């Protein structure tokens, strides 16, 4: 028998492409788009 992806893979709830991340501590380093905006 061969694998049929349309009927063989069953999941209880649909999964997205990327899992949700639960942050448990403050960031150690920020990415460039995470810095607060500069003031004039």
C-alpha distance matrix in Angstrom:
0.0 3.8 6.8 9.2 12.6 14.5 13.2 11.6 14.9 17.7 21.2 24.3 26.5 26.1 26.7 28.9 28.6 31.2 31.8 35.3 37.7 40.1 43.2 44.9 47.8 49.9 48.8 50.2 50.3 50.0 48.3 50.7 49.7 50.3 54.0 56.5 58.2 61.4 64.7 67.3
3.8 0.0 3.8 6.4 9.6 12.0 11.5 10.0 12.8 16.1 19.4 22.8 24.6 23.8 24.1 26.0 25.5 28.1 29.1 32.7 35.0 37.6 40.7 42.6 45.3 47.2 46.0 47.4 47.3 46.9 45.1 47.3 46.4 47.0 50.7 53.3 54.9 58.1 61.4 63.9
6.8 3.8 0.0 3.8 6.2 9.0 8.8 6.9 9.2 12.7 15.8 19.4 21.0 20.1 20.3 22.3 21.8 24.5 25.4 29.0 31.4 34.0 37.1 39.1 41.8 43.8 42.6 44.1 44.1 43.6 41.8 44.0 43.0 43.6 47.3 49.8 51.4 54.6 57.9 60.5
9.2 6.4 3.8 0.0 3.8 5.5 5.8 5.6 8.0 11.3 14.6 18.1 19.4 18.2 18.9 20.8 20.6 23.7 24.7 28.2 30.9 33.6 36.8 39.0 41.9 43.7 42.5 44.3 44.1 43.4 41.5 43.5 42.2 42.9 46.6 48.9 50.3 53.7 56.8 59.4
12.6 9.6 6.2 3.8 0.0 3.8 5.6 5.4 5.8 9.2 12.0 15.6 16.4 14.8 15.3 17.0 16.8 19.9 21.1 24.5 27.4 30.1 33.3 35.7 38.5 40.1 39.0 40.9 40.6 39.8 37.8 39.9 38.5 39.1 42.9 45.1 46.6 49.9 53.0 55.6
14.5 12.0 9.0 5.5 3.8 0.0 3.8 6.2 6.8 9.0 11.9 15.0 15.7 14.0 15.3 17.1 17.5 20.9 22.0 25.1 28.3 31.0 34.3 36.8 39.7 41.3 40.3 42.5 42.2 41.1 39.1 41.0 39.3 39.9 43.7 45.7 47.0 50.4 53.4 55.9
13.2 11.5 8.8 5.8 5.6 3.8 0.0 3.8 5.9 7.3 10.9 13.8 15.2 14.5 16.3 18.7 19.6 22.6 23.2 26.2 29.3 31.7 35.1 37.3 40.5 42.3 41.6 43.8 43.9 42.9 41.2 43.4 41.6 42.0 45.8 47.7 49.2 52.7 55.7 58.3
11.6 10.0 6.9 5.6 5.4 6.2 3.8 0.0 3.8 6.2 9.9 13.1 15.0 14.7 15.9 18.5 19.2 21.9 22.1 25.2 28.0 30.3 33.7 35.7 38.8 40.9 40.2 42.2 42.4 41.8 40.3 42.7 41.2 41.4 45.2 47.3 49.0 52.5 55.5 58.3
14.9 12.8 9.2 8.0 5.8 6.8 5.9 3.8 0.0 3.8 6.7 10.3 11.8 11.3 12.2 14.9 15.7 18.2 18.3 21.4 24.3 26.6 30.0 32.0 35.1 37.2 36.5 38.6 38.8 38.1 36.7 39.2 37.6 37.7 41.5 43.6 45.4 48.9 51.9 54.7
17.7 16.1 12.7 11.3 9.2 9.0 7.3 6.2 3.8 0.0 3.8 6.9 8.9 9.3 11.1 14.4 16.0 18.2 17.7 20.4 23.4 25.3 28.9 30.8 34.1 36.3 36.0 38.3 38.9 38.1 36.9 39.4 37.7 37.5 41.3 43.1 45.0 48.6 51.4 54.4
21.2 19.4 15.8 14.6 12.0 11.9 10.9 9.9 6.7 3.8 0.0 3.8 5.5 6.6 8.2 11.9 14.0 15.7 14.7 17.0 20.0 21.8 25.4 27.3 30.7 32.9 32.8 35.2 35.9 35.1 34.2 36.8 35.0 34.5 38.2 40.0 42.0 45.6 48.4 51.4
24.3 22.8 19.4 18.1 15.6 15.0 13.8 13.1 10.3 6.9 3.8 0.0 3.8 6.9 9.2 12.9 15.7 16.9 15.2 16.8 19.8 21.0 24.7 26.4 30.0 32.3 32.6 35.3 36.2 35.4 34.8 37.4 35.4 34.6 38.3 39.7 41.9 45.6 48.1 51.3
26.5 24.6 21.0 19.4 16.4 15.7 15.2 15.0 11.8 8.9 5.5 3.8 0.0 3.8 6.4 9.8 13.1 14.2 12.7 14.1 17.4 18.7 22.5 24.6 28.0 30.0 30.2 33.1 33.8 32.7 32.0 34.5 32.2 31.5 35.2 36.5 38.5 42.2 44.7 47.8
26.1 23.8 20.1 18.2 14.8 14.0 14.5 14.7 11.3 9.3 6.6 6.9 3.8 0.0 3.8 6.7 9.9 11.7 11.2 13.0 16.6 18.6 22.2 24.7 27.9 29.5 29.3 32.1 32.4 31.1 30.0 32.2 30.0 29.6 33.4 34.8 36.6 40.3 42.9 45.8
26.7 24.1 20.3 18.9 15.3 15.3 16.3 15.9 12.2 11.1 8.2 9.2 6.4 3.8 0.0 3.8 6.7 8.1 7.7 10.1 13.5 16.0 19.4 22.1 25.1 26.6 26.1 28.8 29.0 27.8 26.6 29.0 26.9 26.6 30.4 32.1 34.0 37.6 40.4 43.3
28.9 26.0 22.3 20.8 17.0 17.1 18.7 18.5 14.9 14.4 11.9 12.9 9.8 6.7 3.8 0.0 3.8 5.5 6.5 8.8 12.3 15.3 18.3 21.4 24.0 25.1 24.2 26.9 26.7 25.2 23.7 25.8 23.6 23.6 27.4 29.1 30.8 34.4 37.2 40.1
28.6 25.5 21.8 20.6 16.8 17.5 19.6 19.2 15.7 16.0 14.0 15.7 13.1 9.9 6.7 3.8 0.0 3.8 6.7 9.7 12.6 16.0 18.6 21.8 24.0 24.8 23.4 25.7 25.2 23.7 21.8 23.9 22.1 22.4 26.2 28.3 29.9 33.3 36.4 39.1
31.2 28.1 24.5 23.7 19.9 20.9 22.6 21.9 18.2 18.2 15.7 16.9 14.2 11.7 8.1 5.5 3.8 0.0 3.8 6.6 8.9 12.6 14.9 18.1 20.2 21.0 19.7 22.0 21.7 20.3 18.8 21.2 19.6 19.5 23.3 25.5 27.4 30.8 33.9 36.8
31.8 29.1 25.4 24.7 21.1 22.0 23.2 22.1 18.3 17.7 14.7 15.2 12.7 11.2 7.7 6.5 6.7 3.8 0.0 3.8 6.4 9.6 12.5 15.4 18.0 19.3 18.6 21.2 21.4 20.5 19.6 22.4 20.8 20.0 23.8 25.8 28.1 31.6 34.5 37.7
35.3 32.7 29.0 28.2 24.5 25.1 26.2 25.2 21.4 20.4 17.0 16.8 14.1 13.0 10.1 8.8 9.7 6.6 3.8 0.0 3.8 6.6 9.6 12.7 15.3 16.6 16.3 19.3 19.9 18.8 18.4 21.2 19.3 18.0 21.6 23.3 25.8 29.3 32.1 35.4
37.7 35.0 31.4 30.9 27.4 28.3 29.3 28.0 24.3 23.4 20.0 19.8 17.4 16.6 13.5 12.3 12.6 8.9 6.4 3.8 0.0 3.8 6.1 9.3 11.7 13.1 12.9 15.8 16.6 16.0 16.2 19.3 17.9 16.2 19.5 21.4 24.3 27.6 30.4 33.9
40.1 37.6 34.0 33.6 30.1 31.0 31.7 30.3 26.6 25.3 21.8 21.0 18.7 18.6 16.0 15.3 16.0 12.6 9.6 6.6 3.8 0.0 3.8 6.3 9.3 11.4 12.2 15.3 16.9 16.7 17.6 20.9 19.5 17.1 20.1 21.7 24.8 28.1 30.6 34.2
43.2 40.7 37.1 36.8 33.3 34.3 35.1 33.7 30.0 28.9 25.4 24.7 22.5 22.2 19.4 18.3 18.6 14.9 12.5 9.6 6.1 3.8 0.0 3.8 5.8 7.6 8.7 11.8 13.7 13.7 15.3 18.6 17.7 14.8 17.4 19.0 22.4 25.5 28.0 31.6
44.9 42.6 39.1 39.0 35.7 36.8 37.3 35.7 32.0 30.8 27.3 26.4 24.6 24.7 22.1 21.4 21.8 18.1 15.4 12.7 9.3 6.3 3.8 0.0 3.8 7.1 9.3 11.8 14.6 15.5 17.7 21.1 20.5 17.4 19.5 21.0 24.6 27.4 29.7 33.5
47.8 45.3 41.8 41.9 38.5 39.7 40.5 38.8 35.1 34.1 30.7 30.0 28.0 27.9 25.1 24.0 24.0 20.2 18.0 15.3 11.7 9.3 5.8 3.8 0.0 3.8 6.5 8.7 11.8 13.0 15.8 19.1 19.0 15.7 17.2 18.8 22.5 24.9 27.2 31.0
49.9 47.2 43.8 43.7 40.1 41.3 42.3 40.9 37.2 36.3 32.9 32.3 30.0 29.5 26.6 25.1 24.8 21.0 19.3 16.6 13.1 11.4 7.6 7.1 3.8 0.0 3.8 6.4 9.1 10.0 13.2 16.2 16.2 12.7 13.7 15.2 19.0 21.3 23.6 27.3
48.8 46.0 42.6 42.5 39.0 40.3 41.6 40.2 36.5 36.0 32.8 32.6 30.2 29.3 26.1 24.2 23.4 19.7 18.6 16.3 12.9 12.2 8.7 9.3 6.5 3.8 0.0 3.8 5.6 6.6 9.6 12.9 13.4 10.2 11.4 13.8 17.4 19.6 22.3 25.9
50.2 47.4 44.1 44.3 40.9 42.5 43.8 42.2 38.6 38.3 35.2 35.3 33.1 32.1 28.8 26.9 25.7 22.0 21.2 19.3 15.8 15.3 11.8 11.8 8.7 6.4 3.8 0.0 3.8 6.9 10.1 13.2 14.7 12.0 12.5 15.3 18.7 20.3 23.1 26.6
50.3 47.3 44.1 44.1 40.6 42.2 43.9 42.4 38.8 38.9 35.9 36.2 33.8 32.4 29.0 26.7 25.2 21.7 21.4 19.9 16.6 16.9 13.7 14.6 11.8 9.1 5.6 3.8 0.0 3.8 6.8 9.7 11.7 9.5 9.9 13.2 16.3 17.7 20.9 24.1
50.0 46.9 43.6 43.4 39.8 41.1 42.9 41.8 38.1 38.1 35.1 35.4 32.7 31.1 27.8 25.2 23.7 20.3 20.5 18.8 16.0 16.7 13.7 15.5 13.0 10.0 6.6 6.9 3.8 0.0 3.8 6.5 8.0 5.8 6.6 10.1 13.0 14.9 18.2 21.5
48.3 45.1 41.8 41.5 37.8 39.1 41.2 40.3 36.7 36.9 34.2 34.8 32.0 30.0 26.6 23.7 21.8 18.8 19.6 18.4 16.2 17.6 15.3 17.7 15.8 13.2 9.6 10.1 6.8 3.8 0.0 3.8 5.5 5.3 7.0 10.8 12.9 14.9 18.5 21.4
50.7 47.3 44.0 43.5 39.9 41.0 43.4 42.7 39.2 39.4 36.8 37.4 34.5 32.2 29.0 25.8 23.9 21.2 22.4 21.2 19.3 20.9 18.6 21.1 19.1 16.2 12.9 13.2 9.7 6.5 3.8 0.0 3.8 5.5 6.0 9.5 10.5 12.2 16.0 18.5
49.7 46.4 43.0 42.2 38.5 39.3 41.6 41.2 37.6 37.7 35.0 35.4 32.2 30.0 26.9 23.6 22.1 19.6 20.8 19.3 17.9 19.5 17.7 20.5 19.0 16.2 13.4 14.7 11.7 8.0 5.5 3.8 0.0 3.8 5.7 8.3 9.1 11.8 15.3 18.0
50.3 47.0 43.6 42.9 39.1 39.9 42.0 41.4 37.7 37.5 34.5 34.6 31.5 29.6 26.6 23.6 22.4 19.5 20.0 18.0 16.2 17.1 14.8 17.4 15.7 12.7 10.2 12.0 9.5 5.8 5.3 5.5 3.8 0.0 3.8 6.5 8.9 11.8 15.1 18.3
54.0 50.7 47.3 46.6 42.9 43.7 45.8 45.2 41.5 41.3 38.2 38.3 35.2 33.4 30.4 27.4 26.2 23.3 23.8 21.6 19.5 20.1 17.4 19.5 17.2 13.7 11.4 12.5 9.9 6.6 7.0 6.0 5.7 3.8 0.0 3.8 6.4 8.6 11.9 15.2
56.5 53.3 49.8 48.9 45.1 45.7 47.7 47.3 43.6 43.1 40.0 39.7 36.5 34.8 32.1 29.1 28.3 25.5 25.8 23.3 21.4 21.7 19.0 21.0 18.8 15.2 13.8 15.3 13.2 10.1 10.8 9.5 8.3 6.5 3.8 0.0 3.8 6.5 9.1 12.7
58.2 54.9 51.4 50.3 46.6 47.0 49.2 49.0 45.4 45.0 42.0 41.9 38.5 36.6 34.0 30.8 29.9 27.4 28.1 25.8 24.3 24.8 22.4 24.6 22.5 19.0 17.4 18.7 16.3 13.0 12.9 10.5 9.1 8.9 6.4 3.8 0.0 3.8 6.5 9.6
61.4 58.1 54.6 53.7 49.9 50.4 52.7 52.5 48.9 48.6 45.6 45.6 42.2 40.3 37.6 34.4 33.3 30.8 31.6 29.3 27.6 28.1 25.5 27.4 24.9 21.3 19.6 20.3 17.7 14.9 14.9 12.2 11.8 11.8 8.6 6.5 3.8 0.0 3.8 6.6
64.7 61.4 57.9 56.8 53.0 53.4 55.7 55.5 51.9 51.4 48.4 48.1 44.7 42.9 40.4 37.2 36.4 33.9 34.5 32.1 30.4 30.6 28.0 29.7 27.2 23.6 22.3 23.1 20.9 18.2 18.5 16.0 15.3 15.1 11.9 9.1 6.5 3.8 0.0 3.8
67.3 63.9 60.5 59.4 55.6 55.9 58.3 58.3 54.7 54.4 51.4 51.3 47.8 45.8 43.3 40.1 39.1 36.8 37.7 35.4 33.9 34.2 31.6 33.5 31.0 27.3 25.9 26.6 24.1 21.5 21.4 18.5 18.0 18.3 15.2 12.7 9.6 6.6 3.8 0.0
